[in-house]
Amino acid sequence: MGRASERRALFYENDPDYDPFIGIDINEYLIENHPGMTLKQRRAVWRLCQADDELDWTPIHDEIDAWVRYVLDDAKED
């Protein structure tokens, strides 16, 4: 681990609110948006999503970048 990584780890280890991960519960999403699916069908979707090496993350990255622009623009105003 490099020095920068070590500094980041030390900085965040005492912050219980720090969680840099965004996740999606595919099961809950499918239940809410596709209520007619069976558990077997939902499991098939989970497996397909997990195995898809070409899953397009671009829309999610675009959303994150939009928030980055918002934060940076807000910082300019301060």
N, C-alpha and C positions, 0 to 999 in steps of 0.2 A: 504494500500500500504506500503510495507516495505521500509526501508531506501535506499537500493540499487536501487529499482525501482524509488524512488523519485529522487535520484541523477541522474539516467539515463534520467528521464523526464526533469529535469532542464538543463542538459547538451545539450540535443537535441532540446529544445523548441525554441532556438534562431538560429537554423540552418535550413534555408528554403530549403536547398538541401537534407536534411535527410528524406528519405522515405524508410523504411525497407521492404516494400511490393513488391512482384513480382506478377503480374497478367497476365491473358490471356483473351483477348477478343474473346470468343468462336465464336461469330457471324463473326467477321473479319477473323478469322482463317478458318472457314468453307467456307466463300465466296471466299477466295483466293485459298484454297486447294480442295474444292469440289463445284465448281461454279454452278453445275446443281441442287443443293439442293434448295428447296423452303423455304420461311420463316417459314412455318408450320413445315417442317422437321428440320430446324435449331433450332427452339424453342423446338422441341421434344428432340434434342440432348442436349440442354442447361439443360432442366429439368432432363434428365437422369444423366448427369454429376453432377448436384447439389444434386441429391437425392442419389447418389452412395456413401454409407458410406465406401465402400471398394475400392475406387478409389486408384490406386497404385501410390503413390507419390515417390516411390523409385528412378525412373530415374531422377526426379528433384532434390531430395536430393543428388544423386550421382554427379550431375553437380555442385551443391553448394559445396560439399566436395572436388571436383577437384579444384575449385577456392580457397578453404581454403588451400589446400596443396600448391598451387602456391604462395599464399600470405605468408604463413609461410616459405616456402623455400626461397623466395625472402628476407624475414626479416633476415634469417640466413646469407645471403651474405653481408648484410649491416654492 
